[in-house]
């Protein structure tokens, strides 16, 4: 088996690769915010439609494109870091802050030269660097490891040939006649059907990580406030540029505020990890403080139009809201501790629910703007939602019983069992009819 040293050496190459992946993944979200005013003006469509399209694009990208490299980078960090996991995770997610700082002004510059279509193609090409960074997440094999793998491959090939020979002999000795097979088809054991149904339910839960909800009931609450928190973050990221433009500032200044928010996110992601690694504060309490700060910042936006106050608010919003996303991974790590299979399932579910939040955050914010004619109510609503997420983070894990999650799992199991029984009955009737028809055809032919 292959081993590697943790927290040192090539581990930091893994962190740098994860940093690069996050730079483009998170930076592109800010890029959408720069595109929105140009799309609304040139395509002559409402703000909420553009916001919905952008949110759906970001959400699907998060569920599919972001989810795959996103889960991979987190698992690589978990594999290569132990005592410095929170710090490495913060460094990796700091790439998103750098992306927000760099890509938003760069996009505005490219739009001025090539138009929004040309700029979008250039940004898409830049995202191909994710493939290069992903390739570096696999530590190169040493010659001793290569020789060991070759020996294992040779042993496995010999064993595989032996198993195939045994299977072929067994299958030849168990060939049944046509009549016996028909009789077995009509006399299926219902017990085996129920066992098969139960097995399929278990496989489904294992595939999508749903066993986490019964194993760690508090994670149900975590997923809810993660979804809400991502809605708030998505609304702010997508519409901070548009909001600044409605106050009478230029596109360049609005894009600069996005970069300021990215700077706040960078600072937060870099400095918060060591506090958790050293046991000064837990990830859950850290998230509560960040969500509370984000709620206050979002509620302050409608009451100021001063440029310098907007800079301060953007910076603090970046610290509070954008710095909360790596804390999700830290909370999962604290929850599952050394259970690697639970960690994988929890990370996958967390990315899925965050994707749902990103899909819904933009349309809600855009619709509120189109309905009221300003971003005041939209930002106040986002601030209220951030406050709800903060309160949910205060729920004590010991007060959450397994009743809710176990009930949901049992309900799904009952539904699947009913479906399997009905399907089995229909299939049996069809197979019996085919058998009867086949028998009549044989009698006619004879």
Secondary structure, DSSP 8 states (H G I E B T S, - for coil): -----SSSTTHHHHHHHHHHHHHHHHHHHHHHHHHHHHHHHHHT--HHHHHHHHHHHHHHIIIIIIHHHHHHHHHHHHHH-STTHHHHHHHHHHHHHHHHHHHHHHHHHHHHHHHHHHHHHHHHHHTTHHHHHHHTTS----HHHHHHHHHHHHHHHHHHHHHHHHHHHHHHHT---HHHHHHHHHT--HHHHHHHHHHHHHHHHHHHTTHHHHH-THHHHHHHHHHHHHHHHHHHHHHHHHHHHHTT--HHHHHHHHHHHHHHHHHHHHHHHHHHHTTSS-HHHHHHHHHHHHHHHHHHGGG---HHHHHHHHHHHHHHTGGGHHHHHHHHHHHHTT-HHHHHHHHHHHHHHHHHHHHHHHHHHHHHHHHHSSSHHHHHHHHHHHHHHHHHHT--GGG--SHHHHHHHHHHHHHHHHHHHHHHHHHHHHHHHHHHHHHHHHHHH-
